[in-house]
């Protein structure tokens, strides 16, 4: 309902409690930013049978608060209000940067550098490019949902929950993993593999695909399908190569999948399609958070 007001029948159904959950959640999100519709809901509730009861309860609460404040006033010192030190944004993104995922990103980046410059492993760049697209996908799985967030019940009950919260945490995951892994690729010798930034579009596409599939499969299953599918497509043919030249075969496979304008253009189209599918399925996350 962005950019317009809620219809009267939705307001009436919400006020008397007959509006289905699938319609109530979008309305609640709209009320968060629309004072006009919020006032209409308040007036509609006052016109229902619950209106007089709520009015009496409000008067009783205000009277009780007034008496408590009057009794405590002579004894209570004046305390200046303290600024909030935990903004809502930090609460929203915290699961995306805590736990084992952030050390895992650092381990992947640092491991590739050590393999190349300390161990002299020639396939360090190809191996990094093969693993890097899966890292943000795993980060999304570990930052969203009941299994990852101890405050899941609280988050799911807010009007700002749903896909908006998932996208905020996904943005944090991408903001951490993209520069770290790309920088690691820059300092690792190429060994015939594509450029250090060649994995960015595949990583973005796999992340969007996991979010889109999450509306049907759940986020953990969707990330397992997308991340596992990528690893199988890249690594399985290399491990099955008869001559054992892992570095050469891995570089050739990655050049086929992510190297060149045609491959990158295909990933860009796939990313756009996944984003469109995610937008079409955005309300699925409202129901997903309740399970």
C-alpha positions as CSV (number, residue, x, y, z in Angstrom):
1,X,0.0,0.0,0.0
2,X,3.0,2.3,-0.4
3,X,2.0,5.6,-1.9
4,X,-1.8,5.3,-1.2
5,X,-4.2,4.8,1.6
6,X,-5.8,1.6,2.8
7,X,-9.3,0.9,1.6
8,X,-12.2,1.2,4.0
9,X,-13.0,-2.5,4.0
10,X,-9.5,-3.4,5.2
11,X,-9.7,-0.8,7.9
12,X,-13.1,-2.1,9.1
13,X,-11.9,-5.7,9.0
14,X,-8.8,-4.9,10.9
15,X,-10.7,-3.0,13.6
16,X,-13.2,-5.8,14.2
17,X,-10.6,-8.6,14.0
18,X,-12.0,-10.3,10.9
19,X,-9.2,-9.4,8.6
20,X,-7.0,-12.4,7.5
21,X,-3.4,-12.5,8.6
22,X,-2.2,-12.3,5.0
23,X,-3.9,-8.9,4.7
24,X,-3.3,-7.7,8.3
25,X,0.5,-7.9,8.1
26,X,0.8,-5.6,5.0
27,X,-1.7,-3.2,6.6
28,X,0.4,-3.0,9.8
29,X,3.5,-2.2,7.8
30,X,1.5,0.5,6.0
31,X,0.3,2.0,9.3
32,X,3.9,2.3,10.5
33,X,4.5,5.1,8.0
34,X,1.0,6.5,7.4
35,X,-0.5,8.6,10.2
36,X,-3.7,9.2,8.3
37,X,-4.5,5.5,8.0
38,X,-3.4,5.0,11.6
39,X,-5.9,7.6,12.7
40,X,-8.7,5.9,10.7
41,X,-7.9,2.6,12.4
42,X,-8.1,4.2,15.8
43,X,-11.5,5.8,15.0
44,X,-12.8,2.5,13.6
45,X,-11.8,0.6,16.7
46,X,-13.6,3.2,18.9
47,X,-16.7,2.6,16.9
48,X,-16.7,-1.2,17.6
49,X,-18.0,-2.9,20.7
50,X,-14.5,-2.9,22.2
51,X,-14.3,0.9,22.0
52,X,-15.9,1.7,25.3
53,X,-13.9,-1.0,27.1
54,X,-10.7,0.4,25.6
55,X,-11.6,3.9,26.6
56,X,-12.3,2.9,30.2
57,X,-9.0,1.0,30.3
58,X,-7.1,3.9,29.0
59,X,-8.6,6.2,31.6
60,X,-7.8,3.7,34.3
61,X,-4.2,3.4,33.2
62,X,-3.7,7.2,32.9
63,X,-5.2,7.6,36.4
64,X,-2.9,5.0,37.8
65,X,0.1,6.5,36.2
66,X,-0.8,9.9,37.5
67,X,-1.2,8.6,41.1
68,X,2.1,6.7,40.9
69,X,3.9,9.8,39.6
70,X,2.5,12.0,42.3
71,X,3.5,9.5,45.0
72,X,7.0,9.1,43.7
73,X,7.7,12.8,42.8
74,X,9.0,13.9,46.3
75,X,11.5,11.0,46.5
76,X,12.6,10.5,42.9
77,X,15.7,12.5,41.8
78,X,15.6,14.3,38.5
79,X,17.3,12.1,35.9
80,X,18.3,13.4,32.5
81,X,17.2,11.1,29.7
82,X,20.0,9.0,28.3
83,X,20.4,8.6,24.5
84,X,19.7,5.3,23.0
85,X,22.9,3.4,22.6
86,X,21.5,0.4,20.6
87,X,19.8,1.8,17.5
88,X,17.2,-0.3,15.7
89,X,19.6,-0.8,12.8
90,X,22.2,-2.5,15.0
91,X,19.5,-4.8,16.4
92,X,18.4,-5.7,12.9
93,X,21.8,-6.5,11.5
94,X,23.4,-8.1,14.5
95,X,22.8,-11.7,13.5
96,X,24.5,-11.1,10.2
97,X,27.9,-10.3,11.8
98,X,28.0,-12.5,14.9
99,X,28.8,-16.2,15.4
100,X,31.1,-18.3,13.3
101,X,30.4,-16.7,9.9
102,X,32.6,-13.6,10.1
103,X,35.7,-15.7,11.2
104,X,34.9,-18.1,8.4
105,X,35.1,-15.2,5.8
106,X,38.4,-14.1,7.2
107,X,39.7,-17.7,7.2
108,X,38.7,-18.1,3.5
109,X,40.4,-14.9,2.5
110,X,43.5,-15.4,4.6
111,X,43.7,-19.1,3.7
112,X,43.9,-18.3,0.0
113,X,46.7,-15.7,0.6
114,X,48.7,-18.2,2.7
115,X,48.2,-21.0,0.2
116,X,49.6,-18.8,-2.6
117,X,52.4,-17.0,-0.9
118,X,53.5,-19.4,1.9
119,X,52.7,-22.8,0.6
120,X,53.2,-22.0,-3.1
121,X,49.9,-23.6,-4.1
122,X,49.3,-22.8,-7.7
123,X,45.5,-23.2,-7.6
124,X,44.9,-20.7,-4.8
125,X,43.2,-18.1,-7.0
126,X,41.0,-20.6,-8.8
127,X,40.0,-22.3,-5.5
128,X,39.2,-18.9,-4.0
129,X,37.0,-18.0,-7.0
130,X,35.2,-21.4,-6.7
131,X,34.4,-21.0,-3.0
132,X,33.8,-17.2,-2.8
133,X,30.3,-17.2,-4.4
134,X,29.1,-19.6,-1.7
135,X,30.3,-17.5,1.2
136,X,27.6,-14.8,1.1
137,X,25.0,-17.5,0.5
138,X,26.1,-19.2,3.7
139,X,26.1,-15.9,5.5
140,X,22.5,-15.3,4.6
141,X,21.5,-18.7,5.9
142,X,23.3,-18.1,9.2
143,X,21.8,-14.6,9.8
144,X,18.1,-15.1,9.3
145,X,15.5,-17.3,10.8
146,X,14.6,-19.1,14.1
147,X,17.8,-21.3,13.9
148,X,20.1,-18.2,13.7
149,X,18.5,-15.5,15.7
150,X,17.6,-15.9,19.4
151,X,15.3,-12.9,19.0
152,X,13.4,-14.4,16.1
153,X,10.1,-14.4,17.9
154,X,10.5,-10.7,18.7
155,X,11.6,-9.8,15.2
156,X,8.8,-11.7,13.6
157,X,6.2,-9.8,15.6
158,X,7.3,-6.4,14.4
159,X,5.7,-4.6,11.4
160,X,9.2,-4.2,9.9
161,X,9.8,-7.9,9.8
162,X,9.6,-10.1,6.7
163,X,11.6,-9.6,3.5
164,X,12.7,-6.1,4.6
165,X,14.6,-7.6,7.6
166,X,16.1,-10.4,5.4
167,X,17.3,-7.8,2.8
168,X,18.9,-5.7,5.6
169,X,20.9,-8.6,6.9
170,X,21.8,-9.8,3.4
171,X,23.2,-6.3,2.6
172,X,25.4,-6.5,5.7
173,X,26.6,-10.0,4.7
174,X,27.5,-8.8,1.2
175,X,29.1,-5.6,2.5
176,X,31.5,-7.7,4.6
177,X,32.3,-10.6,2.3
178,X,32.6,-8.8,-1.1
179,X,35.5,-6.5,-0.3
180,X,37.4,-9.0,1.8
181,X,37.3,-11.8,-0.7
182,X,37.9,-9.6,-3.7
183,X,40.9,-8.1,-2.0
184,X,42.2,-11.5,-1.2
185,X,41.8,-12.4,-4.9
186,X,43.8,-9.3,-5.9
187,X,46.9,-10.3,-3.9
188,X,46.8,-14.0,-5.0
189,X,48.5,-14.9,-8.3
190,X,46.1,-15.6,-11.1
191,X,47.4,-18.9,-12.3
192,X,45.4,-18.6,-15.5
193,X,42.1,-18.0,-13.6
194,X,39.7,-15.1,-14.3
195,X,40.1,-11.8,-12.5
196,X,39.7,-11.3,-8.8
197,X,36.3,-9.6,-9.2
198,X,34.9,-12.2,-11.6
199,X,33.0,-13.9,-8.8
200,X,31.0,-10.9,-7.7
201,X,28.1,-11.3,-10.1
202,X,27.8,-15.1,-9.6
203,X,27.9,-14.5,-5.8
204,X,25.1,-11.8,-6.0
205,X,23.0,-14.1,-8.3
206,X,23.3,-17.1,-6.0
207,X,22.4,-14.9,-3.0
208,X,19.3,-13.6,-4.8
209,X,18.4,-17.1,-6.0
210,X,18.6,-18.4,-2.4
211,X,16.4,-15.6,-1.1
212,X,13.8,-16.2,-3.9
213,X,13.8,-20.0,-3.3
214,X,13.6,-19.3,0.4
215,X,9.9,-18.3,0.0
216,X,9.2,-21.9,-1.0
217,X,11.8,-24.1,0.7
218,X,12.8,-22.1,3.7
219,X,16.1,-20.2,3.8
220,X,18.4,-23.1,5.0
221,X,17.2,-25.5,2.3
222,X,17.3,-22.8,-0.4
223,X,20.9,-21.9,0.5
224,X,21.9,-25.5,0.5
225,X,20.4,-26.0,-3.0
226,X,22.1,-22.9,-4.5
227,X,25.4,-23.2,-2.8
228,X,25.7,-26.9,-3.1
229,X,24.6,-26.7,-6.8
230,X,27.4,-24.2,-7.5
231,X,30.1,-26.3,-5.8
232,X,29.0,-29.4,-7.6
233,X,29.0,-27.7,-11.0
234,X,32.5,-26.3,-10.5
235,X,34.3,-28.9,-8.5
236,X,32.8,-32.2,-9.5
237,X,34.2,-32.1,-13.1
238,X,37.6,-31.1,-11.8
239,X,37.8,-33.9,-9.3
240,X,36.8,-36.4,-11.9
241,X,39.5,-35.3,-14.3
242,X,41.7,-38.3,-15.3
243,X,45.1,-36.6,-15.5
244,X,45.0,-35.0,-12.0
245,X,45.8,-31.5,-13.2
246,X,43.5,-29.8,-10.7
247,X,44.8,-26.3,-11.1
248,X,44.5,-26.3,-14.9
249,X,41.1,-27.9,-15.0
250,X,39.7,-25.6,-12.3
251,X,41.0,-22.5,-14.1
252,X,39.4,-23.7,-17.3
253,X,36.1,-24.5,-15.6
254,X,36.0,-21.1,-13.9
255,X,36.9,-19.3,-17.2
256,X,33.9,-21.1,-18.8
257,X,31.5,-20.1,-15.9
258,X,32.6,-16.6,-14.9
259,X,35.2,-15.5,-17.4
260,X,34.4,-13.2,-20.3
261,X,31.7,-10.8,-21.3
262,X,29.2,-13.4,-22.3
263,X,29.4,-15.3,-19.0
264,X,29.1,-12.1,-16.9
265,X,26.2,-10.9,-19.0
266,X,24.4,-14.2,-18.4
267,X,25.0,-13.8,-14.6
268,X,23.6,-10.2,-14.8
269,X,20.5,-11.4,-16.5
270,X,20.1,-14.2,-14.0
271,X,20.5,-11.8,-11.1
272,X,17.8,-9.5,-12.6
273,X,15.4,-12.5,-13.0
274,X,16.0,-13.7,-9.4
275,X,15.4,-10.1,-8.1
276,X,12.1,-10.0,-10.0
277,X,11.1,-13.4,-8.7
278,X,12.0,-12.3,-5.1
279,X,9.9,-9.1,-5.5
280,X,6.9,-11.2,-6.8
281,X,7.2,-13.5,-3.8
282,X,7.9,-10.9,-1.2
283,X,4.9,-11.7,0.9
284,X,6.0,-15.3,1.4
285,X,8.5,-14.0,4.0
286,X,5.7,-12.7,6.2
287,X,4.4,-16.3,6.5
288,X,7.9,-17.8,6.6
289,X,8.8,-16.0,9.8
290,X,5.9,-17.6,11.7
291,X,7.3,-21.2,11.3
